[in-house]
Amino acid sequence: MAKPMTAAFLLVAAACALVAAVHAGEWIDLKLLDLEFRALRAHAAAAGEEPIAIVGIDEASVRATPEPMTLWHRPLAEFLHGMALAQPKAVGIDLVLPERSYDAVLPGADKTLLRALLETRRVAPVVLAVTKEPGGGMRPVHQVFLTAVGDGNAAYALWPVDRDGVVRRFTERLGDHGERVPTLAGRLLQLAGAPPGEGLLDFARGSDLGYTPFKDVVDLARRGDASRLQELFRGKIVLLGALLPFVDRHAMPVDIAAWEAGAPDAPAVVLYAQAIRTGLGAGFIREAPPLAVAALTLLCALGWLVSARGAVVAAIFLGTCLAALAASTALLARGVHWPVAGTLLALAIALAARFAWDTSGRLVERLRLRRSFAGYVSPGVLDGILAGKLSQGLGGTRQRIAILFADVRGFTRRSQEMPPEEVIGMLNRYFDRVTAAIHRHGGTVDKFMGDGIMAFFGAPNPLADASRAAVRAAEDIVAGVHELNREMADDGLPPLAIGIGIHAGEAVVGHVGSASRHEYTAIGDAVNVASRLEGATKEAGYTLVVSGEVYEELGEKGGWTDLGELALKGHTPVAGYGRYPVKEAP
């Protein structure tokens, strides 16, 4: 057994190593991460003053501006003029400006926007969003606008997307070959004095985001309301972006846009805001060291050592899951993401493999014991032993049962006239039919006594009507002996005559004997009465005699003869009822 078990453990360890190597459970980890963010966000402390402000181009702003967005030079210039009055820390524009001049369509438009960019730049840096061409490289933007914002202030509007299509992390390693490229959020963080870094966005940080409509900022700029603009934006990083239903949106793990609660995605400007809040706060969330995660996952192979019943194994696994999730959430609150799905999957494999090993071993052992002992104890007793339902200690319990005794008439004389081998063969043929009838009706064979047999009904497995079951078994025994007599007649052997006595009452049922050798049996006056009734069948002239207690519990009482009070040796008389007169027995 040691070698197969060692081999099985090595297979489990290899499976755990494979789980660690292929990062199994990654999709589950992403969803657990989202749940942890939501839990932390629900219990987060109230946020202080926000370092960022969103100016949103919503549907009302679009309706208020008659020109197509490609020709929004003048509205954008008015927005920038408002920013110059507001004195923000920096301005990020998440709109891709035209790639060429539109002066031929809207004379003076380029000059108007250029002046506004330069005006704002004297107060705060302006960062323009740019995108990649399908084949790689930056999509062109009209050079005068790039020159106006200065070197390094054109940055990519790019995000890494997880395998489930959700944006959760920030990095600038977004080049075609993994090289760093400047990003809008990264550049704004640099201008705010924070290194961009990389990692998970902290979606537990900050309150739900709001925004100021683009048209409202333009109106304030037109009126020259510097005090209101400074109240809204002074010293903050201002982000301008579209908030339209189908424009530049990304799936996010947590709904943090207050103006569209429950939406499946959010405008990209919301991601920029959360990235900047994360970078200016405690920083991006780090992933746990991969080697440490892999080592813990491999360590879960030790779950193979847990040998227990299913309920215990399930409790251990559930408790470990809860503890792992609690620990992972606590680490996330401290800026570390520890993925637990792969580790828990490895533990599940180890626990399930050991449980399957133990269960198969128990099944094999049970089959072996059943094959070995099926002929020694009744099925009910054997099932109780294998299931651990029968008490292992000596002693028993008082319960009501029906007891059956059966005996072969004239067996002593017959055994003297026949060779021992033939006697044993005849008894075995007889007992085959008797035990089959008893077991068929849920009875328990207690013991064989030469040519006699004792059985009881109602223990260890309870029966709804033990007396009826005992009588039905007796009827089958009588029919079985009749069939056996026909076979014996064909062999030239004299027929068998039997007597059966049945009584019902309370008895103590359990293990009797010594600690080293005992048997499951029934003891009590009810047993003695059943034995005496079997002995009284010869004098009564009936093959089957039952006590009044049994008779009263039978539903159908036809075919019985009232034998009156039967005198039993060593016992007070007992009412008896007979069936199958000896000369009429089938």
Stockholm file with secondary structure:
# STOCKHOLM 1.0

chainA/1-586         MAKPMTAAFLLVAAACALVAAVHAGEWIDLKLLDLEFRALRAHAAAAGEEPIAIVGIDEASVRATPEPMTLWHRPLAEFLHGMALAQPKAVGIDLVLPERSYDAVLPGADKTLLRALLETRRVAPVVLAVTKEPGGGMRPVHQVFLTAVGDGNAAYALWPVDRDGVVRRFTERLGDHGERVPTLAGRLLQLAGAPPGEGLLDFARGSDLGYTPFKDVVDLARRGDASRLQELFRGKIVLLGALLPFVDRHAMPVDIAAWEAGAPDAPAVVLYAQAIRTGLGAGFIREAPPLAVAALTLLCALGWLVSARGAVVAAIFLGTCLAALAASTALLARGVHWPVAGTLLALAIALAARFAWDTSGRLVERLRLRRSFAGYVSPGVLDGILAGKLSQGLGGTRQRIAILFADVRGFTRRSQEMPPEEVIGMLNRYFDRVTAAIHRHGGTVDKFMGDGIMAFFGAPNPLADASRAAVRAAEDIVAGVHELNREMADDGLPPLAIGIGIHAGEAVVGHVGSASRHEYTAIGDAVNVASRLEGATKEAGYTLVVSGEVYEELGEKGGWTDLGELALKGHTPVAGYGRYPVKEAP
#=GR chainA/1-586 SS CHHHHHHHHHHHHHHHHHHHHTTTTHHHHHHHHHHHHHHHHHTCCCCCSCSEEEEEECHHHHHHCCSCGGGCHHHHHHHHHHHHHHCCSEEEECSCCCSSCCTTTSTTHHHHHHHHHHHHHTTSCEEEEECBCTTSSBCCCCHHHHHHHCTTCEEECCCCCCTTSBCCEECSCCSTTSCCCCBHHHHHHHHTTCCCCCEECCTTSSCCBCCEEHHHHHHHHHHTCHHHHHHHHTTSEEEEEECCTTSSEEECSSCCBGGGTTCSEEEHHHHHHHHHHHHHTTCCBEECCHHHHHHHHHHGGGGGGCCCCHHHHHHHHHHHHHHHHHHHHHHHHTTEECCCHHHHHHHHHHHHHHHHHHHHHHHHHHHHHHHHHTTTSCHHHHHHHHTTCSCSSSEEEEEEEEEEEEEETTHHHHHHHSCHHHHHHHHHHHHHHHHHHHHHTTEEEEEEETTEEEEEESSSSCCSCHHHHHHHHHHHHHHHHHHHHHHHHHTTCCCCCEEEEEEEEEEEEEEEECSSSEEEEEESHHHHHHHHHHHHHHHHTEEEEEEHHHHHHCSCCTTCEEEEEEEETTEEEEEEEEEEETTTCC
#=GC SS_cons         CHHHHHHHHHHHHHHHHHHHHTTTTHHHHHHHHHHHHHHHHHTCCCCCSCSEEEEEECHHHHHHCCSCGGGCHHHHHHHHHHHHHHCCSEEEECSCCCSSCCTTTSTTHHHHHHHHHHHHHTTSCEEEEECBCTTSSBCCCCHHHHHHHCTTCEEECCCCCCTTSBCCEECSCCSTTSCCCCBHHHHHHHHTTCCCCCEECCTTSSCCBCCEEHHHHHHHHHHTCHHHHHHHHTTSEEEEEECCTTSSEEECSSCCBGGGTTCSEEEHHHHHHHHHHHHHTTCCBEECCHHHHHHHHHHGGGGGGCCCCHHHHHHHHHHHHHHHHHHHHHHHHTTEECCCHHHHHHHHHHHHHHHHHHHHHHHHHHHHHHHHHTTTSCHHHHHHHHTTCSCSSSEEEEEEEEEEEEEETTHHHHHHHSCHHHHHHHHHHHHHHHHHHHHHTTEEEEEEETTEEEEEESSSSCCSCHHHHHHHHHHHHHHHHHHHHHHHHHTTCCCCCEEEEEEEEEEEEEEEECSSSEEEEEESHHHHHHHHHHHHHHHHTEEEEEEHHHHHHCSCCTTCEEEEEEEETTEEEEEEEEEEETTTCC
//
